[in-house]
Amino acid sequence: MKREMIDERVNVIGKRFQAFKNIMVLLMVFCQAAVMVAQVSFGQSEKLKEGWKFTLKDATENAINDFDDSHWQTISVPHDWSVNGQLSPTLASATGYLPGGVGWYRKHLEIPLDKKGEKVYLYFEGVYNRSEVFINGHSLGKRPNGYVSFMYDATPFIKYGGDNVIAVRVDHSQSADSRWYTGSGIYRDAWLVYANPVHVAQWGVYAYPEKLNSGYRLNVEVDLENGLGTSQSLIVENQLFDSKNNLVAKSTGKLKVLPNQTEKLTTSLKVKRPNLWSVDTPNLYTLKTIVYSNGKVVDESLTKTGFRDFTFDSNKGFALNGNWMKVKGVCLHHDGGVLGAAVPRAVWKRRLLTLKEIGVNAIRTSHNPQAPDLYNLCDELGLLVLNEAFDEWEFPKRKWLKGWNKGEPGFQGSYDFFKEWGERDLADMVKRDRNHVSVFAWSIGNEVDYPNDPYSHPVLDGGRDTGFTQPIFGGYKKDAPDAKRLGAIAQQLVKVVKEYDPSRPTTAGLAGVAMSNQTEYPFALDIAGYNYTESLYDHDHAEYPNRVLYGSENRHDFLAWKEVTSRDFVFGQFLWTGIDYLGESGAWPSRGFYSGLLDFGGFIKPRGYFRQSLWSDRPMAYLGTYPSPGNRERSPSMDAWSEWNYEEGQMIRVVCYTNAAQAELHLNGKIVGERKTYNNETGIIFWDVPFQKGTLEVLGLDNNGNQVSQYRVQSSSRPDAIKLISGEGNYKKGELAQLVVQVVDKNGIPVMLSDEELTCQITGDAKLLGLEASNNSDMSDYTDNKHRVYHGRLIAYVQLGNTNGDVVVKFSSPWLQSGEARISVQ
């Protein structure tokens, strides 16, 4: 609330109400800050966004304070250098044919003299990878895992009242160290944190709900860190506020913390009838933790939390708040197409809302912790999260290092630091993310049990006694790592998780289930995820009746979903994948993996509409078309684009994805496709009709013949103009505008066949982050302001500056009428 507005109210209604209002304003600010401060749990944070210098030249003197970095590139953080690199077919297909390297970052920072006596920390949400952080030439530490968040105490080396230099070395010279695109650099937010020497420890507030016979309680643990040389007697107050900032519960506790030690305070807050968090009603609360010493506040922390309970049953599946449901999940990687791994919160919000529109209710973070923004959004929007830690343990997986399917695969990876860092990385993931009510399970690994990549077992030889009818992947390899190692490692990792969060189950994505069943691996888990192994659901349910089963990675086909819906004991599935992602590419030209419900730009693909017909409760219908295959097609396609431009009289297959009981097809106002009932074998209704230019429309009908949904597609003529579809309007300073443009004909009908190159020009305080058309085979320059549309469409990401005024974004192309977006920044 602006100061002048507060003063005006004071003049009208008096000082007593002013005091009350000021308290409420502060609470609102605190609640908003809880989302912004990246979960460090203590102190006052400042985002280190602007004024960074960057180079791809490696030199030891880059860390020295008086080094001249004026010739380095000026960038803002988050920053991913790989996505701005040169695409090349000689690079690894795993990376999306983008480069790695060794990069350095530097930032000059003035620490005010009045901060002397306070602690100064540097917090990084993610640096990919093998990073080392320096302050004023002193190394603060190294962190090889590029996905975990970490913090360093910079206090001993700070120059209060003077210039301080942060330097970060990032070694991604092993560019093919992952099976997908990772990005390179400080690709998530970085923070400066000031704190009293006595404060809440890093990720030191742990709040988890528990259902009681009457109501709920929020169990709270607070770790207090004493950085002074004398004992401290502290009072800790925990206050719980609902979404309207009403105080609903509080508790106060005392404890003594010895010099340079950490102590834990445990308490609980009871709420009789809380507003429960669910995927439909994601109600959140705010826990405010206040630490007093000698009557003064020395630290405050804000934690978003909520009330909900999970039930996992080996026969009945999964229940949220006592309601049995199917988990309709998708696996997500962390990149944003042209944006690389530095994805703004607004982009994730748009993507997640679109996935919810399709009917998705859960996310699997394949196969690593993601940025805090994603978890915050899942809390706010109502999406369950299966949080995953690793894709490799002690041994690497095979990866193509030069191109795809060429030469001998290589073994770059994260395995070389797993023994030293694995348990700490897992612990830090759990501690950072355990307060998110959306997180419902912890995954300790994905496909680390892939047969013969690297582990092997005699069961792979096949034979009557093993249950296999043929040898698997070349049979048992005696010289390969023993699969029995999987059990021992899993048990230790599960122990780590339980130490920091016993309230949720542990799991993993099992790729070689039949082999792993010969080890202790699946038995160490609370719930077992099966990757593409629907064929073992019934067998393993009978063989291991206490095992809770779900599909942790699954195909998009209708049969795979029916394997879930026909069995109560399988509580859901996670599709591979929710959104197209960079890397894990096929042969050049290929940017990435293209099986998503959404494309790189976050637009719904045909298979996304097909999934919506299976997963959404809202009436829907969609039409897709392609030349009729006659009797050659075994089942109608779930990848049919919505276009109606063919040769006159050509026989066209028209497919309808709908959740209606029946559907009929109209062409130019006349029925051309007889009424058909929903197909329980394929999930798709289809007709073969001769093409005639005009308007094709499908009507979704209920069992009584009443219309409940419709969808239409029109024939288009030649491209004529560029039209802004969405993204214009009023914005706040510093926000991101996501402008969607479509090439249309003279009648305003989208031209799906258009591939015109558009040029984007910006007037005003803003910069173009990227143009994304979602074409997987377009390997052109993604760093400039020119790009070809795909299906006649693209999205422009425009980062607005910090000044008021208008920003004009113009899109032009030869022979087309230009399109223009006017953005008002306030």
N, C-alpha and C positions, 0 to 999 in steps of 0.2 A: 504494500500500500504506500502511495506517495506521501511524503511529509506534509505537503500543503493540504492534502485531503484530511490527514489526521488533525492538523491544526484547525481546519474549518469545523470539524465535528466537535473539537474541544470547545470552541467558542459558542457552540449551540447547546451542548448537552452537559458541559461541566467536567471538572477534573476527575471526579470519581469514575465516571464511565470511560474517560480517557485511559486511566490506569488499567481498567479491565480489558479495554480494546487492545492496548499495547501488548498485554500478555497473550491475547489470542493471536495477534499478528506474529509475535515471536514464535508461537507454537506452529503456526502455518509455515513460517520460514524454516524452522527446524525440520518439519516433516518433509519439506521439499529438499532440504539439504541432505537428508538421509539417503535420497536416491542419487544425489550428485557426488557424494564423497567416496565412492568406490570401496566402501566397506572396510576402511582401515580401523574403525571402531574407536578412535580417540583423536584428540587435538583439533586444530583448525587447518583445513586443507586449501591449497591453491593449485589450480590446474596449470601445469607447465606446458602451454600450448604453442605460443608464438616465440619467435626469436631464436630458433635453433639453427645451427649451421651443420652442413652434412657434406661428406665426401666418401667416395669409394676407393680412396688411396689409403693403404694401411702403412702406418709409421708409428713408432713408439713415442716420438715427440708430440703426437697429436693430443696426448694427455697433459702436457705441460701448460701451466697457466698462461705464460706470456707468448705462447705460440700464436702466430699470425694466421687467423682463420678467415680473414676478410675475403679471401678469394674462394672460399667454400660456398656451396649453394645454400641459400636461405630457405628454410622449410618450416612448416608447422607440424606438430605432433598431435594425433597419430600420423605415422608416415610409413609407407611400404615402398621400398625402392625397387623390388623385383617387378611389380606390376607396371612400372614405368620403363622397364628394360626392353632390350631388343629381342623380339621373338625369333627363334631360329630352329629349324628342323634338326639341327645337330645337338640340341639340348635335350634333357630328359623329358620324356612324355609325362612322367609323374608330376612334373612341375608345371605342366601346361606349356612346355617349351619356353619357359622364362628363366632368366639367370639368377644366381645367388651372388656370392662374393663376400668380401669383408668391408664393412662400412663403419664410419665413425660419426658420432654426433657430439656437438659442443654447444653449451649455452652459458652465457654470462648472467650472473644472478646477484643482485644486491640484497644482503640480509641486513635489515635495519639494526642500528645499534641498540635500540630499546628491546630487541629480542634476546639480548644477552642474558643468560640465565635460563633460557628456554632450550629445550631439545629441538634439533632440526633433523628431519628424516626425509629421505627420498623414496618414493613409492612408485613402482612400475606395475601396471596391470598386465603387461606382456611384452617381451622383447624376443624376437625370433632371430637367431638363437645363440647359444654359447656366448652370452654377454659378460662384459666386465665393466663396472661402473667406477669412475674416479671423481673425486672432488678435490680441487686445488692440487692436482697431481698425485693424490694419495688413492690407492686402490681400496674401495669399500668391499669388494667381493665379486665373485663370479657366479653366474647361474646358467647352466647349460640348457635346461628345459625352456623352450620358447613359449610355452603355453601357460605356465604358472605365473601368478603374481608374486612379487617379492618387494622387500623394503630394507633399506640400510640406514643405520644411525650415522649421520654425517657430522654430528655435533663436535667431535674432537678436532675436526679440521676446518671448521667454519671461521671465516673472517667477519666478525660482526661489525657492521658499519662500513664494510668494504666490498670489493668485487670478488665474487666467487665463481669458479668455472666448473661446471659439470661436464664430464667427458664420458661417453659410452662407446665402447668397442663392441661390435656385433660381428661374429664370425659365422657366416652362412656359406662358407666355402664348400661344404658338403651339400651342394644345392639339391641333390636328389636323395635327401635323407628321409623322405616321406613318400607315401603312395599317392598323395594329393598335393595340391598347391598350399604352401604354408605362408608365403609372404616372407619378407625380410625387413628387419629393423625394429624401431620403437613403434609398433603398429597398433598399440592400444594407448590409452591415456597414461600420462605421467603426472605425478603430484609432488608438491612440496608440503610437508606437514610440520607445523609448529606444535609443541606440547610442553606442558609443565613436566618437570622431572618425575613427578608422581602422576601416573595416568593409567587408563585402561590399556591393557596389553594389545598388541596387534591381533585383530580378529578375536578380541578378548571377551566379547559379549556373545553368549550362546543362549538362544531362546527357542524352546520347542514346546508345542502344545501337547496336552495329554487329556484324553476324555475320562471323566469321572462318572460315577453313578448319577450325580446331579451337577450338570454343567461341565465346564472345562477348567483346566488350570494351565497357566503358562509357566513352565519351569525355566528358571533363569540362572545361568552361571556367569559370573563376572571375574575375570582375571585382572588383578591390580598389580602394576609394576612400580616399584619404588627405586628411582634412580639416584636417590640421595644417600649420603653416608650415615644417616641417622634413621632410627625406626620411626614409622609413621602410623598414627592412630587415625583411621579413616572411617567416615560414614558414607554409606552408599545407598542412594535412594533410587528406586525403580518406579517409574510412572508409566501407566499404559493408557493410551488415547485411542479412541475409535476413529473412523474415517471423517467424522465431523468435529474432531478435536475435543471431544468430551472425555474427561478423565474417568475411566471405568474401574481402575484398581491401582494400588500402589503398595510398596513395601519398603522398609528401611532396615538396614543391617550395619553392623560394626565389625571391623577387623583390624588387626595390627600387622603391618608388613615390615619385615626386617630390612636393614640396609641392603640395597642392591639385590633384592629378592622379589619374587612374584608370589602372590597368594590368591586363593580363589574364594569368592563368596557365593554361596548357593541360597536361592530363595525361590518363591513361587507366588504367582498372582492368580487368584480365582475369579472367574467370570461365570455367572450362572447361565445366562442365555446369550452367548456371543453370536455375532453375525458370522456364519461359517464361510470359509473360503472354498470355492468350488470352481470348476471350469465354466459354469454358467454365471455364477455370482462371486467374482474374485474379491471378496471383502478383505481389506487389510487394516491392520492396527499399527500404531507406532509406539515402540518402547523407548522411553527416554531414561537414560542412566546418568545420574549426577553423582560426582565424587566430591566429598567435602573433606578438607583438612583444616583443623583449627577454625572451624566456622566459615571458611572460604571455599568457594567452588574452584577446584583445581582441574577438573575435566568433566566433559559432557559427551555423551554418545547417543546417537539416534539409530534405532534398528527397526526396519520394516518387518512385521511379523503377522501372524494370523492364526486362526483356529480351524483345524480340520483333522480327520483321522483316516488312516488307511487300514484296509483289511485284505490280506492275501490268503487265499485258501486253495489247497491243491485240487479240490473238486469243483469249487464254485467260481474261482477266478479272483477278481479284484473288485473291491468296493471302496468308494470315496464317500465318507460321512454316512456309511451304512447303506449306500445305494450301489447295487451291483451294476457294473458297466463294462463295456469293452473299451480298451485303450486303442484309439485310432491315431497312431503315431507316425512320425516321419523322422528320418535321420537327416541331420543338417551339418554341413561343413561351415567354416567360419568366414569364407570370402564373400565378396559382393560383386562378382563379375569384374567389370572395368575398374572398380574401386580397390580391387585386391583384398588384402586382409585388414585394411584400415576402413572399417565400415561404420559410418555415423549411425547413431541411435535411431534417427528418423527413418533411415532405410530399413533397419530391422523392424521397426514398428509397423511400417507399411507391409512388409513381407509377412509378418506374423498375423496381422489382421486378415490378410488375404488367405492364409492357410486356415484360419479359424472359419472364414466364410465357406471354405470348401468342406469343413467338417472335422478338421484335424483338432485333436484335444491334447496331444502330447508331442514332446520333442526329445530326441536322443542326440546328445552332443557328440557326434561321431568325429574323431575318436579321442577327444581331448577337452579339457576345460576351455570354455569360451569367455568372451568379454563380459564383465559384470552387467553391461547394458542388456544383454540377452536375458539374463535371469531376472533382472528387475522388470523387464517388459512381460515376461511369462507370469510373474507374480501379479502384475497389474491387469493383464488381459485375460488370465485364466487358462494357462497351458501347463500341463504336467511336464516335468523335466526328469529325464533319466540322464544323470550326470556321469560322464565317462572320462577315465583318466589316461589310458594307454592303448596304443596299437601294437607296441612291441614291449617285451620284457628283456630277458638277458641275451636274446639272440635276434639278429635282424631278419627281415623278410626280403625276398628277392625284388629288385626294382630295375627297370630299364634306365640306364644312365645316359644313353645317346639314342634318341629317337624311340620308336616303339617296336618291340619284337625283333630287335636287331642285335646281333652279337651275343655276348654273354651277359646275363643280368648281374648287377652289382649288389653290394651289401652296405651301402651307406644307411645310417639310421640313428636312432637314439639309444640303442642297446648299450653303447660303450659307457654311458654314465648311469645306467639303470641301477647297477649294484650299489653305487655310492649315493645316488640321489633319489631313487625310486620311491622309497618309503616316505621321505621328506616331501617329495612332490605330491604324493597322494594325500598326506596329512594336510598340506597347505591348501589343496583343493577343497578338502572337506571342511577345514576351518573357515575358509573364505566364504563358502557357499551354503553352509549348513543352516543359516537363518532364513533362507528362501523357502517360503511355504510351498512353492511350486515343485521343488525337488522331492521326488518320491522314491528314488533308489540311487545307489552308488554303484557304478560299473567299474570293476578293476581292470578290465581289458577287453579287447576286441580281436577275435580270430587269432589269438596267440597259439591256439591249438590246431591251426591249419595243418592238415596231414602232410608231413615231409617238407614243411616250410615254416619252421625248421624241424619240429619234433617228429619222432617216429615211434612206432610200437608194433610188435608182432601181429596184432590184430589186422594190420593193413595188408597182410598177405592173403587174406580172404580164407574161404573154406567153410564147411558146414558148421563147425563149432563156433565160428566168429560171428555168423550172421551176415557176412559179406558174401556176395556171389562171385566177386572178382577182386583181384588185387587193386588197391587204391593208390594212385599216383606213383606207380612203380613198385609197390609193395614195401615191406619192411626194410628199412635201411639201418643196418647195425651200427654204422659209424656216425649216424645222425644223433642229435641230442635226444636223450631218453624222455619220452612223454610223461613218465612218472614224476619228473621234476615239476610239472605243472601244478600238481596237488600241493606240494610243499610251498611253492611261491604263493599260490592262491591263499593258503591258510595264513601266511604271514601278512599279506596285503589286507585280508579281511580283518585281521586283528588290529591293524592300523586304523581302518575305518571305524571299527567299534570303539576304539579308544576315544575318538573325538565326536562321534555321533552314533550312539546305540539306538536311536529312535527310528532309523530307516533300514530297509534291507539292503544287502549287497547282492550284486549280480555280475554277469559278464555275457558277452556275445560269443557263443560257442560255434565254431565253424566245423570242427571235427567231432561231433557229439558222440558218435559210436566209438571213436578212439578215446575220447576224454572219459567216457563211462568206465573205461578200464583203469582209470586213475582216480585220485581223490579230488580232482579239480571241481566237478559239478557239485560234489557233496560238501564242499567248503562254502558254497554260496547259499544265500537265503532263497533266492528265486533264480531260475535258470533261463537264460535267453538262448533261443535256437536260431541260428542264421541259415535261412533257406533249407530247413530240415523238417518241413511239415510231415514228411513220410514217417518220422519217428514219434509223432505226437502220441498216437494210440499205444504203440509198443512201450514207450518209456513211461507213460502214465500208468500202465499196468505193471511194469517192472519196478518202478519207483513211485509208489502211490502217494508218498508225502512230498514229492517234488512239485513246486509251483512253476508252471510253464507259460511261456509267451514267445512270440516271434520277435527277436531283437533286430532282425534284418530280413526283409522279405521282398519278393517280386510284386509287381503291380497287378498281376492278372486276377481275374474274378475268382478262380479256383483257390488261390492262396488265401483270399479273404473268407471264402466259404469254409475253409479248414478251421478258421477262428469262430465264425458264427455258429457252426454246427457242433461246437464243443464248449460246454460251460467251463471246463478246466483250463482252457487256453484263454488267457485274459486279454489278449490283444496282439497287435503287430506294429512294427515300425518299418515303413516302406523305404526302400533304397531307390530314390532319395526324395526329400521334400522339395529341394530347389537345385537346379543345375549348378554345378560348381567347377571351378578351375582345377586343372590337373587330373591325374588318373586318366589321361587322354588316350585316344586311339592313335592311329597313324596320322601323320601330318596331312592335311590341315585339320586340327582338332584342338580347341581350347580347353576342353574338359569333358566331364561326364554329363551325359545329356538325358538322364532318365527322370528328371524332376517333375513334380506336379506344377511347379512354377519354373519359368526360364531365368536366365541370368539377370534380367531386368525386373523380376518379380511379377511378371504377367502370368495369368493362368494359361496353361497349355491344354490341349484337348484331353490328355489323360488326367489333368486336374479336374476338368468338368466330369469326366467319367467317375473319378473318385468321389466327387461331390454327390453324384447320383447314388453312391453306396453309403456315404457317411453323413450327409446332411439331413436334418429333420425338416428343413424348409423346402417347399415344393420348388422343383427346378426342372428345366429341360434345356437341351443343347443339341444343335445340329452340326454334323461334320460330313464332308463329302470327299469322294475320290473315285477315279474310274472303276467301273464294276469289274471285279476279278472273276466273275462267273462262278463256276463251281470249284475254282482252285483254292479259294480262301477257306481255311478250316473254321475260322470264327471272325466276325466283323472286327475291325480295328478300333482300338481305344485311342488312336493317335490321329484322328481325322480332323483336319483344320476346317474352320467354318468359312468356306468360300463357295461362290456359285458363278463360276466363269469357265465354260467348256465349249466344245464344238456343238453346234446345233444338232440335236438328235442323238448325240453320244450317250451311251448307257452309263449312268452314274449310280454308284452306291451311296445312299444317304443313310447315315447312322444317327440314331437318337440315344443320347444318354439322359436318362430321366429316372426319378423316383416315383413317378406317377404309375398307376395301375395299368393304364392303357395310353396309346398315342395314335394320332392319325396325321397324315402329311398332306399339306395343301401347296399348290403351285399356282400363283396368280389368282388366288381365290377359289380354286377348284380342288377337290380331293383327288390326289394322284396316288396316294398310298393308303390302302385300306386300314381300318382301325385294327391295331394289333395289341395284344396283351404283353405285359412285361415278360422278358425271357429269363427264366431262372437258371438257364444253363450258361448263358454268356453275359447277362446283365445289360445287353444291348438290343434295341429294336432297330430293324433296318428294312429298307426298301431299295429296289433297283428301278430307276425311272429314267426315261430319256430326257436329256437336257433341253430346257427351254428357258430363254432369258427372262428374268423377272424376279419375283419375290417368292422364296421358298419358306414355308412356315410349318412348324410342328406344334400341335396342341397336346399337352399332357392332360389326361382325363382320369377322374376317379372311377371306382367300380360302377357308379351310377351314370357315367357318361358326362359328368360335370367337369368343365374346364378348371384346372388348378394351376397350370403353368403353360408357357408358350415361349417360342424362340423363333426368330426369323433371320434370314440372310438374303441379301439382295445382290443381283449382278451389278458389276461396276463397269464404267467405261474407262477411258484413258486417264492417267493421273493428271490432276489439274491444279491442286493447291495443297499447302501444308496447313493443317489445322491443329490448334492446341486443344488437347482433350482434357487435361487436368493440370493443376499445379499453380495456376495464377492466383492472385489475391493478396491479402495482407499478411505480413510476416513480422516477427520480432528480429531485432538485430542479432546477427550471428547464426540465424537458423539456416537450414538446408531446404532449398526448393527442389522438388522433384517434378520436372515438367515432362509430360507425356505428349508427344506429337504424333500425328497420323497423316499419311498422304491420302487425300480423298479425290474423287472425280468432281465434275462440274455440278453434280447434284448433292455433294457432301457425303457420298457413300464411300466407305473405306475401300482402298484398292489393295487387296491382299497380295497381289503379285508384284507390287512396286518394290524396287530395290534402288531407288534414286539416292545419290549422295547428297546429304544435307550439310550445310555450313552453319555453325552456331556463332553468333557475335553478341557480345554483352556490352551494354552501356550502363555505367554506374558502378557502385562499390560492391563488386561481387566477382567471383572467379569460377570458372568451369572445372569441376572435378573429373568429369568424364561423360562420354556419350555411349550408351549401351543399347544395342539393337537385339541382342540375344541370339545372334547367329553363331553357332558353334564352330563353323568352318571358316569364319572371317578372321584371318590372321593379319589384318592390316594394323596400322599404327593406332593404338588406343590412347595416345597422349596428346593428340592434336584436337582441333575443333571441327574436324570433318569426319563424317561417318555415313555409311550406307544403312538405310532402313532395312528391316527384315519383317516380312509380312506387312510392309508399309508403315512400320512403327518403330519408334525408339524412345528412350527416356534420357533426359539430360539432368545431371546432378549439378546444381548451382549453389555454391557456398556464398551466402550473403555476408557482407561486411558489417562493421560496427558503426555505421553512420546512417542517420535518417535520410529518407528520400526515395525516389523511384529508381528501380532497376529495370531496364528493358532488355529482354532476351529475344533476339531475332533469328529465325531459321529460314534459310534460303536455299534454292537449288535452281539450276538452269531450267527454263521452260515451265516452272511451277510458280504459282502465286505464293509469296512469302507468308510466313506465319510469325506472329509476334506475341510475346507474353509480357505484360506490365505488372511488376511486383512492387507493392508499396511496403517499405521497410520503416518500422517505427521503433 
